[in-house]
């Protein structure tokens, strides 16, 4: 019994030493990870400590008179016409982005996988990945130059067709389409990396067997490629739904007040009320409301995915 009692701590110490030795070997990688980890903690987790502000009148009264108001801020925002408009716009714009933007990276990855000439493949990958690394300020400037109603590609095409050029950035009817198209342009190429990596793990012998059975390219793509990467698609869909309501930088840069009727979203509304108008408690309530909806969407999608396909994030 004594031998057993002393062996367990020694085994534990041996495991700890091996673990620390491995950490030391990979110390450079861990140091690199510290930067994004610190960034994530600072901007994602530290703000959670201020959630109680959503239940106070912080910012609307002097700090000495701040008091707990319960769910008054939530009642106020649900009764606000501006918030309901922002919520409706967020759902519509996010839904359009999901409907049109989610399948495109999959299609891009499938097309890239069919390119056999590595030189052209790498060139195309570089071109379509590049927009992801641009800020929305730069992207907004690029598209403003392209779609300006004067001295632009937009103006030249309108003149060629014989119609008046559309001022996309100031048109309530067209701003949503512009937001969806620019988001796809900026993110589709980079998102395709995940699917392309999943496709490379498909067993080549499956394609050989399919060719022997007489299956063409489309059947191979549908029954082998897409079927194999389906768990990846499900996980990416869950992640996409988790951040579906996170529309801020793009709208802040590209949507002018004249188009707020169709382009104002929850996060820009929270920014104006919480930062510009300094109604911090009310702005925090708006953000918390958005976060709860996003969390519920993730839970629902994950549960549905596990029931249908047996795969999910948790």
N, C-alpha and C positions, 0 to 999 in steps of 0.2 A: 504493500500500500504506500509506503514512503517513497519507493522508486517511482511509482505512478504520479504521486503528488509533485515530485521535483522535476519529472520529465515534461509535464505540461507547461510550466513557466519557461523552461529552456527552449522548448519548441516555439513558443510564442515570441521569445526574444530573438530566436533565429529568423523567424518570419519578419519581424520588425527590422532587423539588420539588413536582410535581403531587400526589403521594400525601400529603406532609406538609401541603400547602395544604388538601387535602380533609379530612384529620384535624383540622386547626385549625378548619375551618368547622363540623365536626360535634363539636367538643370537648365540648359539653354532653352529648351522647348518650354519648360515651366515658366521661365522668366518672360518669354514672349507671350505666354498665355496671361500673365499678370496684367498686362495693359488692357486688353479687351475686358477681362474680368473686373478690373477696377472701374472701368468705364460703365460696365453693365450694372454693377452694384451702386455706383454713384447716381446714375440717372434712371434706374429702374426700381431699385429696392429702397434706397434712402427716401425718395418721395412718398413711399407707402406710410412712413411715420407721420405724414401730414394728413392722412385720411380723415382724422377727427375734425379737421377744419370744415369738411363738407356738412357737418351738423352744427355749425356755428354761424354767426353773422360777421365773421372775421373779414376785415377790409371795408365794411359798410359803416362801421362805427369806430370811434377811437379805441385803441388797443385796451385801455383800462375798462371799457364797457363791453368787451366781447363776451358773449354768453352762449350757452347751449340752446339751440332752437329746434332740436329734434329733426323731423323730416320736412320742416318748412321749406327749405331750399328745393327739395325734390318736388314738393307740391307746386311750388312756384314755377319750376322749369317745365313741368308737365302741363301747366296752364298757360305757358308762354307761346304765343304764335310764332315768334322768331325761332324758338327751340324746336317746335314741331316741324317748321319748315326745314331747319338744318338737319333734323333727324330723317325726314323724308328724302331730302337730297342725298344724304349719306347712304341710305339704303339703295336708292336708285343707282347712284354712281358706282357704289361698291358691287352691286349686283351685275351691272354692265361689265365692270372690270373682270369679275369672276366668270361671267358667261363667255366673254370673248377673249379675255386674257389668260385664263387658266389652260385651255387646250393648246394655245399657240406654242408655248415652250416644248410641249410634248411633240407637236408636229415638227418643230425645228430640229429637235434631237433626232427624230426618226429620219428626217431628210439628211442631216449631217452624217448619220450612221451609214447611209447608202452611198456616200461619196467615197470612192476608192483612192483617188489621187490625193495623197497627204498634203502636198504643197497647197492645192486649192482649198482643201478642207481647213487647214490652219489659217489661211488668209480670211476665209469666210467667218470662221470662229472669232478671229480678232476683231473683224468689222462689226459683227453683231453683239459682241460682248462689251465693246468700248463704251456705248452710251450709259451703261450701269455705273461707271466710275465718274460720271459728270454730276455735279450738283443740280438741283432743280432750278437754281438761278441761271446757270449756264444753259440748261435745256430750255427754259422759258425764253431766254434771249434768242436762241437758235430758231425756235419755232415762231417767235414774234417777227424775226427778220423774214422768214419764209412766208408767213401768212399776213404780213402787213398789207393793208388795202392799197398802198402806193409803193411803186418801185420794188416789187417783190415777185416771186414765182406765182403767188396767189393772184396778184394783179394782172400778170401776163397771161395766165390761163383764163382768167375771167374775160379779158379783152379778146383772146382767141376764140372763145365760145360766143362772145357777144352779150355778156351779162355784167351786171354790176358786181364788183368784188365784195365778198363777205368779210366783215371785220370780226373774225372768229373770237377774239379775246373780249369783245364787247357785245356779243350776241347771246342773249339768253337762250335762244333756240339751238345754238351750236356749241356752247361752252362745254356741255357734258360730253359730247362726242370728242371734242378736243382733249379733254382730260383723260378719257379712256384710251384714245389713240396714242397720245404721248406717253402714258404709263406703260402700254404694251411695247412701244418703241424702246423705252428706257430699260425695261426689266426682262423682256422675253428671252433675249440671248443669254443673259447670265443665269436665268432660271433653268435654261435648257441644259446647263452643265450637270445638274443633279441627275436628270433623266439620261443623259449621255453616259454618265458614269455607271448608272444602273444597267444600261443596255450592254456595255462592255463585259458585264459579268454573265451574260447569257451564254450557255454552253453551245459552241459552234456545231457540235454533232447533231443538235436538234434541227438546225437548218439543213444539214446534209440529209438527215432522215426525211425531212419534209420534201426536199427536192426529189428524192428517190420515189416518194409517194405521189409525185406530180403536183405538189402545191406551188402556186406561183408566188410572186413577191408580196402581193396584197394579203394572201392567206398566211404566209409566213409572218408578215408584220403583225397581223391581227391575232393569230393563234399562238404565236411563240413570243415575239418581242413584247407586245402590249400585255399579254397574259403574264409574262415573267416579271415585268416591272410594275404590275398592278399594285402590290403593297406600297411601293414608292409613291405612286400616284395618289393613293389613299392618304398616306402620311402628309404629303405636300398639300393636299386639299384641306386637311385638318389645320395645318399651319396657316394656310391662306385664309381660312375662315376665322382663325384666331386674331389675325391682324386686318380683317376686312374693313373694320371701321376706322383704322388708323390712316386717315387721309388728312394731312396737314401741310407739309412743305409745298406740295404741288399746287394746292388750292390757294395758299397764301401768296405764292409767287405769280400764278397764272390767272387767278380770278379777281377781277376788279369789283368794287362795290356795286357797279351798275348791273352785274350779273348775279348778285347774291341770291336773288329770288330762286334761281335754279342751280347755283353752284356752292352756296354757303353750306358747310358741313359742321358736324358736332365739334370737332377739334378747333376749327377756326372760331366758332361761336364761343367755345370755352376760353380761347385765347383772348378774344375781345373783352369778354366779361371779367375774366380773372386777372388779366394783365393790363390791358388798355384802360378798363374802367375800374380796376383795383377792387372788384368784388370777389375777393379771393375765395371765400367760403362757397359762394354760389358757383364760381368757376370749378372748384374742386368737386362739387356735387355733380356737375355736368360730366366731368371726366370720370368720376366713379360710376355714374350711370352707364356710360359707354363701356367701361371696363367690365362691368357685370354682364352686359349683353354679350360682349365678345367671349367671356368665359363660358356662358351658357351655350353659345354656338359651338364652341370647342367640345364641350361635354356631349351635346346632342349628336354632333357629327361623329365623334369617336365611338359613341355607343352604337350608332347606326352602322358604322363601318365594321365593327366587331360582329354585329349580328348578320350582316350581308356577306362579308368577305372573310371574317375571322381575323382581320388585321386592324390594328389601331396603335396609337401612341402609348396609351396606358390602360 
